[in-house]
C-alpha cells in the first residue's frame, strides 16, 4: 500500500504486484477543504468520499 498526498486529485488505484493486489491512495488538494483517509471496518475510506467510479 502507498498513500500519497499533494497530488491535487484524490484517487484510489489497484494493481497486481508479484501476484498480490496492491493499493495506491492519493489524497486530494486542500484548497476546497480537507482530504484525508479514515481506516474503518478493515478498509480505508476517503473523506470527503470519492465520486462514484472515480478511480485511476
C-alpha positions as CSV (number, residue, x, y, z in Angstrom):
1,X,0.0,0.0,0.0
2,X,1.1,3.5,-0.8
3,X,-0.5,6.7,0.4
4,X,0.4,9.9,-1.4
5,X,-0.5,13.5,-0.8
6,X,-0.1,16.8,-2.6
7,X,-1.1,15.5,-6.0
8,X,-4.3,17.6,-6.0
9,X,-6.7,14.9,-7.2
10,X,-7.9,12.2,-4.9
11,X,-7.8,8.7,-6.4
12,X,-7.7,5.0,-5.5
13,X,-5.9,2.6,-7.8
14,X,-5.2,-1.2,-7.5
15,X,-2.6,-3.2,-9.3
16,X,-1.3,-6.8,-9.2
17,X,2.3,-6.9,-8.0
18,X,4.1,-10.2,-7.6
19,X,0.7,-12.0,-7.6
20,X,-0.7,-9.7,-4.8
21,X,-3.3,-7.0,-5.1
22,X,-1.8,-3.7,-4.1
23,X,-3.4,-0.3,-3.4
24,X,-2.4,3.3,-4.1
25,X,-4.3,6.0,-2.3
26,X,-3.8,9.6,-3.5
27,X,-5.1,12.4,-1.2
28,X,-6.8,15.4,-2.9
29,X,-5.8,19.1,-2.5
30,X,-6.9,21.2,0.4
31,X,-7.9,24.3,-1.5
32,X,-11.6,23.4,-1.2
33,X,-11.4,21.7,2.2
34,X,-9.6,18.8,3.9
35,X,-8.9,15.5,2.1
36,X,-7.9,12.5,4.2
37,X,-8.3,8.8,4.8
38,X,-10.0,7.1,7.7
39,X,-9.5,3.4,8.5
40,X,-13.0,1.9,9.2
41,X,-14.1,-1.7,9.4
42,X,-10.9,-3.0,7.8
43,X,-10.7,-0.6,4.9
44,X,-9.6,3.0,4.1
45,X,-12.4,5.5,3.3
46,X,-11.8,8.9,1.7
47,X,-13.1,12.0,3.5
48,X,-14.9,13.5,1.6
49,X,-15.9,10.4,-0.4
50,X,-14.7,10.0,-3.9
51,X,-17.3,10.4,-6.6
52,X,-18.7,7.1,-7.9
53,X,-16.3,5.4,-10.4
54,X,-13.6,8.0,-9.7
55,X,-10.6,5.7,-9.7
56,X,-7.3,5.5,-11.6
